[in-house]
Amino acid sequence: MPGPQLGSHRLANALFVAPMAGVTDRPFRQLCRRMGAGYAVSEMVTSRKDLWNSLKTSRRANHEGEQGPIAVQIAGTDAPMMAEAAAYNIARGAQIIDINMGCPAKKVCSKWAGSALMQDEPLALQIVSAVVEAAAPHGVPVTLKMRTGWCESEKNAVKLALGAQAAGVAMVTVHGRTREQGYKGQAEYDTIRAVKAALQIPVVANGDIDSPEKAREVLAHTGADAIMIGRAAQGRPWIFREIAHYLSTGQTLPAPTVVEASDWLVEHLQEHYTLYGSLTGMRTARKHIGWAVRDLPGGEEFRQAMNLLESCEAQISALRQWFARMAGDYERLPYLAKPQGEPTMAGSDADDEHAMTMNANQQKELRPLA
Ligand SMILES: Cc1cc2nc3c(=O)[nH]c(=O)nc-3n(C[C@H](O)[C@H](O)[C@H](O)COP(=O)(O)O)c2cc1C
């Protein structure tokens, strides 16, 4: 499925990785692209100038060797500051600017940013216009990511999306939940369909897409130009090639072989350690390893044991051994049936804007030790 055209950029295909703070860093984006994702938006970079030089922000803004177009997401509450943040990121290589109006967390919402902005349409559109005005002279398209609305009785996605289109936005992504829902309940796709029907610009459907079958259903139901996948790609980035294969052939692609998955994971971890340095890298790699093994036999025991390891070398060697043993019994990843339940929010660093939605154990596990 061809990707939408954004300004002078034709996106490689219609399967996008969702921006996930603490997850979609450059190594993870590159892995997802290698596995078939056509587009990856980088993590939110704050519009607060005082944080632009922080290590965290500069890691987030690291696009070395990344396949274009480079898309950077910004979030904030003040139109001139957002315009400045757009200009700053464009000067540092951003080719597309994405505005975050889809993030439900308190730390962001209390500052009137993220999805909280959906409640104040005039301010939201003021921000959109200011960012478009800052980006347009550079030929940089601006996109918008939002939810279906503030709460069940105030689903204003269509109105806001129409306003954003009129202000010059090039593409809108809708996560099929309200801000009030957080990550609870099920995503709904009727509102996304309504947004698609109302707009001339490309619309991206997002929320709870976790299999090739679901991808096809959501595309058919919404008529969206593309789909965006977040949590289902954690530890399973090959979902993109599985979806691509299914959409083009109607056939299910077999799971990767144990050997290839092990090699991909090790390569990903090496990139991860290089970006973060060995101490931070070793700690933040744990979540990626945990996701990669979670639906495999013995995965939970391995995750617990691996969390006690204190060096990158030990992680790599444990992982290789674990997969090598599995390769003795299985050719392909032997995924266990998924337990039914609500999708989890795990993934974010404890200090980022999503930590509030994690349960106590997840927070403890992800808390930086330094
Ligand atoms: C750990 C985590 C971090 C996220 N960070 C961001 C973010 O920085 N910006 C954003 O627009 N959405 C963020 N989201 C929301 C996702 O982009 C996506 O809209 C949401 O997870 C629903 O898609 P999914 O069901 O495929 O995961 C985050 C989600 C998760 C799970």
The ligand as a Tripos MOL2 file, in Angstrom:
@<TRIPOS>MOLECULE
LIG
   31    33     1     0     0
SMALL
NO_CHARGES

@<TRIPOS>ATOM
      1 C1          4.9810    4.1960   26.1450 C.3       1 LIG1
      2 C2          4.1760    5.1000   25.2690 C.ar      1 LIG1
      3 C3          4.6360    6.3790   24.9890 C.ar      1 LIG1
      4 C4          3.8940    7.2330   24.1510 C.ar      1 LIG1
      5 N1          4.3910    8.4730   23.8390 N.ar      1 LIG1
      6 C5          3.7330    9.2630   22.9550 C.ar      1 LIG1
      7 C6          4.2880   10.5080   22.5300 C.ar      1 LIG1
      8 O1          5.3750   10.9220   22.9510 O.2       1 LIG1
      9 N2          3.5900   11.2360   21.6260 N.ar      1 LIG1
     10 C7          2.3800   10.8140   21.1300 C.ar      1 LIG1
     11 O2          1.7780   11.5190   20.2930 O.2       1 LIG1
     12 N3          1.8210    9.6580   21.5210 N.ar      1 LIG1
     13 C8          2.4800    8.8740   22.3970 C.ar      1 LIG1
     14 N4          1.9540    7.6500   22.7500 N.ar      1 LIG1
     15 C9          0.6990    7.2060   22.1240 C.3       1 LIG1
     16 C10         0.9600    6.3420   20.8760 C.3       1 LIG1
     17 O3          1.5850    7.1000   19.8600 O.3       1 LIG1
     18 C11        -0.3470    5.7580   20.3170 C.3       1 LIG1
     19 O4         -1.1960    6.8130   19.9460 O.3       1 LIG1
     20 C12        -1.0710    4.8710   21.3330 C.3       1 LIG1
     21 O5         -0.1800    3.9980   22.0070 O.3       1 LIG1
     22 C13        -2.1710    4.0420   20.6640 C.3       1 LIG1
     23 O6         -1.6240    3.1960   19.6760 O.3       1 LIG1
     24 P1         -1.3700    1.6020   19.9630 P.3       1 LIG1
     25 O7         -2.6660    1.0390   20.4660 O.co2     1 LIG1
     26 O8         -0.9670    1.0630   18.6280 O.co2     1 LIG1
     27 O9         -0.2980    1.5190   20.9940 O.co2     1 LIG1
     28 C14         2.6550    6.8000   23.5970 C.ar      1 LIG1
     29 C15         2.2100    5.5080   23.8910 C.ar      1 LIG1
     30 C16         2.9460    4.6500   24.7060 C.ar      1 LIG1
     31 C17         2.4420    3.2590   24.9620 C.3       1 LIG1
@<TRIPOS>BOND
     1     1     2 1
     2     2     3 ar
     3     2    30 ar
     4     3     4 ar
     5     4     5 ar
     6     4    28 ar
     7     5     6 ar
     8     6     7 ar
     9     6    13 1
    10     7     8 2
    11     7     9 ar
    12     9    10 ar
    13    10    11 2
    14    10    12 ar
    15    12    13 ar
    16    13    14 ar
    17    14    15 1
    18    14    28 ar
    19    15    16 1
    20    16    17 1
    21    16    18 1
    22    18    19 1
    23    18    20 1
    24    20    21 1
    25    20    22 1
    26    22    23 1
    27    23    24 1
    28    24    25 2
    29    24    26 1
    30    24    27 1
    31    28    29 ar
    32    29    30 ar
    33    30    31 1
@<TRIPOS>SUBSTRUCTURE
     1 LIG1         1 GROUP 0 **** ****
